[in-house]
């Protein structure tokens, strides 16, 4: 693995950890830590992922799953300008590293 690819992998991992910590901190500061379970799922700023997100939020509520749920939403700044699905449910928005970020060594999803 090249240094550049390794640096990109480390940065993506760091962003994911920061997102998780921010979601956890938001619940903790709101005094809503009723469960040690926090469901997080990934999505992008597209209509296809919006439908899947609605399904995740509904399933989480209908199943009685304990704890909170957070959508980790990957959006480019351009996508975010016109995106209308931010209010679907609890969401943490981060840069989409899978779509042409300068200096990012694109690799296939796994």
C-alpha positions as CSV (number, residue, x, y, z in Angstrom):
1,X,0.0,0.0,0.0
2,X,1.4,3.4,-0.9
3,X,1.8,6.1,1.6
4,X,-0.9,8.2,0.0
5,X,-3.4,5.3,0.1
6,X,-2.5,4.5,3.7
7,X,-2.9,8.2,4.7
8,X,-6.3,8.2,3.0
9,X,-7.4,5.0,4.8
10,X,-6.3,6.5,8.1
11,X,-8.2,9.7,7.4
12,X,-11.4,7.9,6.5
13,X,-11.1,5.8,9.7
14,X,-10.5,8.9,11.7
15,X,-13.6,10.6,10.2
16,X,-15.8,7.6,11.0
17,X,-14.5,7.5,14.6
18,X,-15.1,11.3,15.0
19,X,-18.6,10.9,13.6
20,X,-19.4,8.1,16.1
21,X,-18.0,10.1,19.0
22,X,-20.0,13.2,18.0
23,X,-23.2,11.2,17.8
24,X,-22.5,9.6,21.2
25,X,-21.6,13.0,22.8
26,X,-24.8,14.6,21.4
27,X,-26.9,11.9,23.2
28,X,-24.8,12.2,26.4
29,X,-25.1,15.9,26.6
30,X,-28.8,15.8,26.0
31,X,-29.2,13.4,28.9
32,X,-30.7,10.8,26.7
33,X,-28.3,7.9,27.4
34,X,-31.0,5.3,28.3
35,X,-29.1,2.5,26.6
36,X,-25.5,1.6,25.8
37,X,-26.7,0.6,22.3
38,X,-26.5,3.2,19.5
39,X,-27.4,2.2,16.0
40,X,-25.5,3.9,13.2
41,X,-25.8,3.4,9.5
42,X,-24.2,4.9,6.4
43,X,-26.0,6.7,3.5
44,X,-25.3,9.1,0.8
45,X,-27.2,12.2,-0.5
46,X,-29.4,10.4,-3.0
47,X,-33.0,9.5,-3.3
48,X,-32.1,5.8,-3.3
49,X,-30.4,6.2,0.1
50,X,-33.3,8.3,1.4
51,X,-35.7,5.5,0.9
52,X,-33.3,3.1,2.7
53,X,-32.9,5.6,5.5
54,X,-36.7,5.9,6.0
55,X,-36.8,2.1,6.2
56,X,-34.0,2.0,8.8
57,X,-35.6,4.7,11.0
58,X,-39.0,2.9,10.7
59,X,-37.6,-0.5,11.5
60,X,-35.6,0.8,14.4
61,X,-38.7,2.4,15.9
62,X,-41.1,-0.5,15.1
63,X,-38.8,-3.2,16.4
64,X,-38.4,-1.6,19.8
65,X,-34.7,-1.6,19.5
66,X,-33.2,0.2,22.5
67,X,-31.1,3.2,22.2
68,X,-30.7,5.9,19.6
69,X,-30.1,5.7,15.8
70,X,-27.9,8.0,13.7
71,X,-27.5,8.2,9.9
72,X,-23.9,8.9,8.8
73,X,-24.6,10.9,5.7
74,X,-21.8,11.2,3.1
75,X,-22.2,14.3,1.0
76,X,-20.0,16.5,-1.2
77,X,-20.4,20.2,-0.6
78,X,-22.2,20.5,-4.0
79,X,-24.7,17.7,-3.1
80,X,-25.4,19.2,0.3
81,X,-26.5,22.5,-1.2
82,X,-29.5,21.0,-3.0
83,X,-30.2,18.1,-0.7
84,X,-33.6,18.0,0.9
85,X,-33.5,14.9,3.1
86,X,-31.6,16.2,6.1
87,X,-34.8,16.1,8.3
88,X,-35.5,12.4,7.8
89,X,-34.1,11.6,11.2
90,X,-31.0,12.0,13.4
91,X,-28.1,12.6,11.0
92,X,-24.4,13.3,11.1
93,X,-23.1,14.8,7.8
94,X,-19.5,14.2,6.7
95,X,-17.5,14.6,3.5
96,X,-18.1,11.9,0.9
97,X,-14.7,10.3,0.4
98,X,-15.9,8.0,-2.2
99,X,-16.6,10.6,-4.9
100,X,-13.6,12.5,-6.2
101,X,-12.1,14.2,-3.1
102,X,-8.9,15.9,-4.0
103,X,-5.9,13.8,-2.8
104,X,-8.1,10.7,-2.1
105,X,-7.0,7.5,-3.7
106,X,-10.3,6.0,-4.7
107,X,-10.7,2.3,-4.0
108,X,-13.7,0.0,-4.5
109,X,-16.1,-0.4,-1.7
110,X,-15.7,-3.6,0.4
